[in-house]
Amino acid sequence: MEGYLGLIVILVVIALLAAGGMFLLFRPGGRAAPPTLPPEQAPAPEEEEVREGTVVEETATTTVPPPSPVAPPPVKPKVEVPPPSAGRMVRLRARLARSESALGRGLLELLSRDRLDEEVWEEIEETLIMADVGVGPTQAMVEELRTKVKVLGSRTEEEVRGLLREQLLAQIGDMDRTLNIRSHGERPAVVLVVGVNGTGKTTTAGKLARSLVGDGKKVVLGAADTFRAAAADQLQTWGERVGAEVVRGAEGADPASVAFDATAKGIADKADVVIIDTAGRLHTKTGLMDELGKVKRVVEKKATVDEVLLVLDATTGQNGMRQAQVFAEVVNVTGIALTKLDGTARGGIVISVQRELGVPVKLVGLGEGPDDLAPFEPKVFVDALLGDLG
Ligand SMILES: Nc1nc2c(ncn2[C@@H]2O[C@H](COP(=O)(O)OP(=O)(O)OP(=O)(O)O)[C@@H](O)[C@H]2O)c(=O)[nH]1
């Protein structure tokens, strides 16, 4: 009996539990809970990004976007039209003021004295030497002047001026000063610009390009002075200003390869003249000789070197003359560009440098302005020295 009772109790408990379970299962909304997710769980980052993208797209379709700023076209430097080279020396003659007072007026005053004794002749000689005319030309001039003065006897101011003019012109000489820049049919003429750095070499190459463009020529510049990147930058600026192509290499590149490329570019572009700026800062003459020789040889694989222009600083006197001699030994210099003649009392260097090198002064630098390089004209030069408007 007790066994039945226990069984009944167990069955009742099971029945109660089952009834409770059924109640829980079938009560309204009483589904099994979904896997729990926090109600405000942050979405995965990718979802967020997608949503953001969508938002942007939606915005783009519904609102008119502000006009996107149009990038301005790259500012091209304005290409200048330089003036032609003719008549520049006349325009720049006033720049010779210091040579005019030291050399021209000094000599005029001395030679106009009533009595020309030994002391005065010594002063005349000294004036010429101080103006860098050079010993040989000074002695020749003084001798000639002595003879002529004796013949004249008393002298008017005009006569003295005439005498001096004649003597200075005789010393400067009658040489062919035209630049060798005639192109050879399809090939351009090639000008090598040589000289010590600091003399105005790069500036002269740039000014020359500019003046040739002014004369209607098409010019290519070669920056074969690869020692200093700044020199190539400088040349680039000169070229850009007048629309001349500039060929350059990396800093320290082989100058000969830059010269070669510039020549090739000149041929390809049917240029009239290729101007190559070379390096001047070499420690030994052998190094200089090797480098300039190589530049010339390499250019001559494609064209001919028509003009070797030696740039000399007029203010450096005898030091400049020594440099000139080294270059003249290394390359066959065909013309001299005498820079910084403005503001120096040493205008006589025109005479001595030609005498020393046997090469004509073809160009003169008369200032830092872009058009301050002029073809050298002896008569204009002498008249400017003597303060004669000619
Ligand atoms: N007053 C005057 N200054 C000049 C003349 N020619 C050149 N110069 C100045 O001389 C300085 C040197 O000129 P550069 O052309 O840089 O000399 P560089 O020989 O090429 O020297 P690197 O650039 O080092 O190769 C510059 O300040 C020029 O403006 C000139 O005829 N008159």
The ligand as an ORCA input file, in Angstrom:
! r2SCAN-3c Opt
* xyz 0 1
  N      77.672     94.659    -63.741
  C      77.680     93.561    -64.486
  N      77.466     92.370    -63.896
  C      77.496     91.262    -64.659
  C      77.750     91.309    -66.051
  N      77.730     90.033    -66.523
  C      77.467     89.237    -65.469
  N      77.324     89.963    -64.344
  C      77.042     89.472    -62.990
  O      78.075     88.627    -62.567
  C      77.582     87.681    -61.641
  C      78.086     86.297    -61.991
  O      77.505     85.890    -63.203
  P      77.268     84.348    -63.547
  O      76.739     84.306    -64.920
  O      76.526     83.662    -62.491
  O      78.743     83.821    -63.527
  P      79.259     82.428    -64.037
  O      80.604     82.690    -64.573
  O      78.338     81.761    -64.954
  O      79.333     81.615    -62.726
  P      78.551     80.279    -62.427
  O      77.083     80.590    -62.513
  O      79.024     79.931    -61.062
  O      78.973     79.308    -63.489
  C      76.075     87.820    -61.693
  O      75.650     88.553    -60.578
  C      75.828     88.607    -62.962
  O      74.656     89.389    -62.908
  C      77.987     92.601    -66.648
  O      78.238     92.751    -67.832
  N      77.936     93.677    -65.804
*
